[in-house]
Amino acid sequence: MAQFGLSLHVRRLGNWTGVGAAFMIMLSALPGRAAGGPTQLRWNITTAEVAAGRHEFVRMNKVQIRQWSCPGKMVVREPALGSRKLSSADILAVQLRRAMVVPAVSAWQLVLRDRDVLPGYPIGTRHENIIFHAAGLGIVHIPLSAVAGLRRSADVAIPDSAADHDRLYFNNNSHLAGAVVKIGRNHIAFQSNLGNTTIPLSRVNHVILGGVATSPTWPVPVARIVFLNGASLRTPKFDWSDGKLSLVDPAGKTIFVPIREVARIGIVGGRAVWLTDLTPTGIHQVSWIGDNRPVRNNRCVTGRRLRMNGKVFAHGLGVHVNCSATYKIGGAYKYFMVRPAMDDSAGLYGRANVFILADGKAVYSGKHLQTGMRAAVVRVPVVGVQTLTLTAVDAGRYGVRGRVDWLDAVLIRK
């Protein structure tokens, strides 16, 4: 991070406009906010267990969650089978049936380096943390080293900057480079070549924090919780009981949230690991027109949502043809499962051949991928494999709309 000899050395913004009363009444009628109590909410659970004779995960639908401690056990009640226990590490995803995520109306969005987003407004900074009033969650404490930036609109891109300075952008598109000294409810203190300046937040459009990204030293598995108001937050520990979810925020503080506000929970680093949760050790892209298309996590290469035959996928890798992405997996996994497909946005043009390589040796090839094809799940043994490479090449269309999706790419631990 920038070092300017400030009182907030390793640093690290508008009042939040709550949803109107009439709108809240409407939301109370949604399935996830039923008045019948949390025990009557129904959830769909995807486990890390592969169904016998199939290349798909076992799913449990319309279950009630009685109690859940993470790390620890979940107690569920299935309509026909009664109660059973599941280990948190064996859970991939939990989703409220027919949940409707309605983004909260807020003055600010706090964007974390792990891409979680909290709508709300800042209260202040203290002990290298930002204190933020998150819509629906209340007061949370976030280490400034884990914050990528602050923005007024979701349309503003906040990169995970490695610059040695912060950048402050005004509403008139001008900006300053320097260092954030302090963030308050209505003002931001900023040091630049203009000296120390106190700036009203009403003049600020967004702030990008520089410095080397750091993550909390949490054990695995870690839970990523998405709320009905669009907020998302990761936590190493939570307890689900008596209609409330008590969780630990990134600064180690405990907060309490009603379970009826939860849309879904994903377990990161359990027995099943999404490939997009790993960082590639190498990406090689070749384009005949010299246009380098960035690989995107959980998005099509165009930046839009992943789509195959009209269905939207939450997880996957979006690439353009003539691209290879390599991951170091260190012999820690048993299987790799993925659904290679041509994204719907490729239309009638896209064609591709795809390959999976384990330690440089081809273990799967798919020829003449095109839009509209039914993409089957591929399961590849990777016991002892150190590196995994996904390659997509053009299949005779000169790279035109060669938009390949590696859908639901996931590694299964031993």
C-alpha positions, 0 to 999 in steps of 0.5 A: 500500500502507499506509504505517505507517512500518514496517521493511517499508515497501512490504510485501509464512503452519502447516507444509505437510502433504505428501501421504502415502506411500500417496497418492504411490504412487497418484499415481505410477500416473497417466498424467502420472507414468509412469516411462517418462520425459518424452520418452514423455509425450504432449501435446495442443497448441492452436495460434493458427492457424485451420484452413482453412475452419473457425472452430477452432484447429489442434490437434495430439494425442498429440505428444511435446515434445522441447525448448521454450524460451520465448520461442523455439521448441518442437520436437515429434514427431508420430506420423505426421509426424515432427519439426517446430518451432513458435514459442512465440508461435504456441502457445495451450495445451499439455496433458498427455493425461489429466492429473489435477490433484490439489490438494496438501494444504497448510496455506496457499495463497498467492494472487497478484493475477493469480489464480495460487495456490501451495499450501505454507507461508511461510518469511519475508519479505526485500527486499519479497519473500515467500519461500514453499515451494510444494508440488512447486516448492520455494522461490519468491520473490514480490514482496509487491506481487504478492500478494493474500493468504494463506488456509488454505482455497480456500473463502475468497475473496481479493479484489484489494483496493485498500484502503490497509491490510491485513486479518488474519482470525482463526479465530474470525472477528474481524479486525484492520486495519493493516499486515503488518510481517513474515511468518515460518514460524510467526508474523506481525508486524502493526501495528494500533491495538493497536500492534505485535503478533506473532501465531502463524499457528495463530490466523490464518485468512487475510490480505488485502494492500491496496495498488495492484496491480502486475505484473512488467514482463515481455515477452510472451508469458508462460507460465502453468504449471499443475501436477498438484498444483494450483499455478499460476504465470506466468513470462516465461521457461522452458527445457524439456529433459532431463526438467526445466523451469527457469523464472523466478519473479516475483522473477527467481529460477530454479527447477527442476521435473520435467516429469512434474509439469506438467499444462498450459501456456498462453501469455498474450500470444502471437498468440492472446489470450484476451479474459479476459486483457484488462481491460474499459474499461466494463461496463453492467448493467441488471436489471429487479429492480435486481439487479446481477450481476457479469461473471465471467472464466472462470466462469458468472455464478453463479460455477460453471464454464462449461458448455454441453451438458455440456461444461466450458470453461476460458475465457470470459466469464460474464454475465447478460442486459442486460449489455454489456462493452466492451474497448479493442483498439486496432486490434491484432488481425485476428479475434475468435472466440467461441462465444456460448451459454446456460449449462447452469445456465439450464435451461429458463428462459433466453433471450437475444439476443446482439450483437457491436459493433465501434466501436459498429457491430453485426457479429454478432447471434444471436437466441433463444439457449437452453439445449441449442442447439449453439453455433457458433464466430463469427469476426468481422474486427476489423482497425483496430477500436478497441473491441469490445463484447459485448452480451446482452439478454433475449429475453422471459423477464424476465431469469429465469436469463439466464445467457449464456456468451461461450465461448472468446472470443479475439482473433487478432493480425495 
